[in-house]
Amino acid sequence: MANSMNEGGLHPLKSTTMATSGDTLPPLLTRVMSKSDLPRIKEHYFELSPSDRINRFGGSISDEVLASYVQRIDFHRKIVLGVVALESGRVVALAEADFNSSHPERTAEVAVSVSPSWQDQGLGSALVSEATARCFALGAPAVEFYFNVGNRAMKSIVKKLGGDVSMRGDHAIVRRFVAQAA
């Protein structure tokens, strides 16, 4: 295995212009993020509303805690995908796929956030699909999504993937297994 989830040929899909529903959005690029993108990742997370932060992180999170979280992102264990607005260079959506090496199945957990002014335009769905595909390509037998049960957007996105949705307390978990080769 290479040094990083984001390096060494482990991400066979190249950066591509994101397909969007309609011509109203400016050009966007989905690409693998790296440590050099930390300031833009922080900026993206800082612009999330309090309810968006709860939806993304599972609870209220201060700017100080969020800044510390961003600095600790482990690019060797995670695939971090960003949707970048080409005109401004801003990260407008972000997906983190975290490979749980302690789990016996080596499942991946995916979390997604979309900047408030870019929500409801299909970016979250596109990022979930891309992140899920990359996790499966890297050998994850299952991808899990933990989200607040009140997060209707995320619930809709993962149901479209065709996974098994189970509710546990105030979070939902989706498991979607890859068919085993015979």
C-alpha positions in Angstrom: 0.0 0.0 0.0 1.2 3.5 -0.8 2.0 6.2 1.8 -1.4 7.8 1.6 -5.0 7.3 0.7 -4.6 10.4 -1.6 -1.2 9.5 -3.1 0.5 6.7 -4.9 -2.1 5.9 -7.5 -4.7 4.9 -5.0 -7.2 7.3 -6.5 -7.6 6.1 -10.1 -10.2 8.7 -11.0 -8.8 12.0 -12.3 -10.2 15.4 -11.4 -13.1 16.1 -13.6 -15.5 18.9 -14.0 -18.6 18.0 -12.0 -21.8 17.4 -13.8 -24.5 19.6 -12.5 -28.3 19.8 -13.0 -28.6 22.8 -15.3 -26.4 25.5 -16.6 -26.9 28.0 -13.8 -23.9 26.9 -11.7 -20.4 28.2 -12.5 -17.8 25.7 -13.5 -16.9 23.3 -10.7 -14.0 20.8 -10.3 -14.0 17.8 -8.0 -10.5 16.9 -6.8 -8.6 15.1 -4.1 -7.5 17.5 -1.4 -4.2 17.5 0.3 -2.5 19.1 3.3 -1.8 22.3 1.2 -5.6 22.7 1.0 -6.1 22.9 4.8 -6.7 26.7 4.8 -9.5 26.3 2.2 -10.9 23.3 4.0 -11.0 25.3 7.2 -12.7 28.2 5.4 -15.3 25.8 4.1 -16.1 24.4 7.5 -16.2 27.8 9.1 -18.9 29.1 6.7 -21.2 26.2 7.7 -24.2 27.4 9.7 -24.7 26.0 13.3 -27.3 23.5 12.0 -25.0 22.5 9.1 -22.2 21.9 11.6 -24.5 19.7 13.7 -25.5 17.8 10.6 -21.8 17.3 9.5 -20.2 16.7 12.9 -23.0 15.2 14.9 -23.2 18.1 17.4 -22.5 21.7 18.1 -18.8 22.6 17.4 -17.0 25.9 18.1 -14.7 27.6 15.7 -11.7 26.7 18.0 -12.6 23.0 18.1 -13.3 23.0 14.3 -9.9 24.7 13.6 -8.2 22.0 15.7 -10.1 19.2 13.8 -9.0 20.6 10.5 -5.3 20.6 11.5 -5.6 17.0 12.6 -7.0 15.7 9.3 -5.0 12.6 8.5 -4.5 12.5 4.7 -2.8 9.1 5.0 -6.0 7.5 6.3 -8.6 9.5 4.6 -9.7 10.4 1.1 -10.7 14.1 1.1 -12.6 15.2 -1.9 -13.4 18.9 -2.5 -15.7 20.5 -5.0 -13.9 23.8 -6.0 -15.6 26.7 -7.7 -13.1 27.4 -10.5 -13.8 31.1 -10.7 -13.1 31.8 -7.0 -11.0 28.8 -6.0 -13.3 28.3 -3.0 -14.2 24.8 -1.7 -18.0 24.7 -1.9 -18.5 21.1 -0.8 -16.3 18.5 0.9 -16.4 14.7 1.5 -14.1 12.9 3.9 -13.9 9.1 3.6 -12.2 7.7 6.7 -10.9 4.1 6.6 -11.4 2.5 9.9 -8.4 0.3 10.2 -9.6 -1.1 13.6 -12.8 -2.4 12.1 -12.3 -6.1 11.0 -14.0 -5.4 7.7 -12.0 -2.2 7.0 -15.1 -0.3 6.3 -15.1 3.3 5.3 -17.1 6.1 6.9 -18.1 9.0 4.6 -19.1 12.5 5.8 -20.2 15.3 3.5 -20.8 19.0 3.8 -22.0 21.6 1.3 -21.6 25.4 1.8 -25.0 27.0 2.5 -25.2 29.0 -0.7 -24.5 25.8 -2.8 -27.0 23.5 -1.1 -29.9 21.8 -3.0 -28.0 21.7 -6.3 -26.9 18.1 -6.3 -23.4 18.6 -5.0 -23.9 16.4 -1.9 -25.3 13.6 -4.0 -22.4 13.8 -6.5 -19.8 13.8 -3.7 -21.4 10.9 -1.9 -21.4 8.9 -5.2 -17.8 9.8 -5.9 -16.5 9.1 -2.4 -18.4 5.8 -2.3 -17.0 4.7 -5.6 -13.4 5.5 -4.5 -13.9 3.6 -1.2 -15.1 0.5 -3.1 -12.3 0.8 -5.6 -9.8 0.8 -2.7 -11.3 -2.4 -1.4 -13.7 -1.3 1.3 -16.5 -3.9 1.6 -18.9 -1.4 3.1 -19.3 2.3 3.4 -21.1 3.8 6.4 -22.8 7.1 6.8 -23.6 8.4 10.3 -26.0 11.4 10.3 -28.6 13.0 12.5 -32.0 11.5 11.8 -33.3 15.0 11.1 -30.9 15.5 8.2 -33.4 14.8 5.5 -31.0 15.8 2.7 -28.4 13.2 3.7 -31.1 10.5 4.3 -32.4 11.1 0.8 -28.9 10.9 -0.7 -28.0 7.6 0.9 -31.3 6.0 0.2 -30.7 6.7 -3.5 -27.5 4.6 -3.1 -29.6 1.6 -2.3 -28.1 0.8 1.1 -29.6 -0.7 4.2 -30.6 2.2 6.5 -30.8 1.5 10.2 -31.6 3.9 13.0 -29.6 4.0 16.2 -30.5 6.6 18.7 -30.3 10.0 17.0 -28.2 8.7 14.1 -28.8 6.6 11.0 -26.3 4.2 9.6 -26.2 3.0 6.0 -24.3 0.0 4.9 -23.9 -0.9 1.3 -21.9 -4.0 0.5 -20.0 -4.7 -2.7 -20.9 -8.0 -4.3 -18.1 -10.4 -3.8 -16.4 -11.7 -6.9 -17.0 -15.4 -7.5 
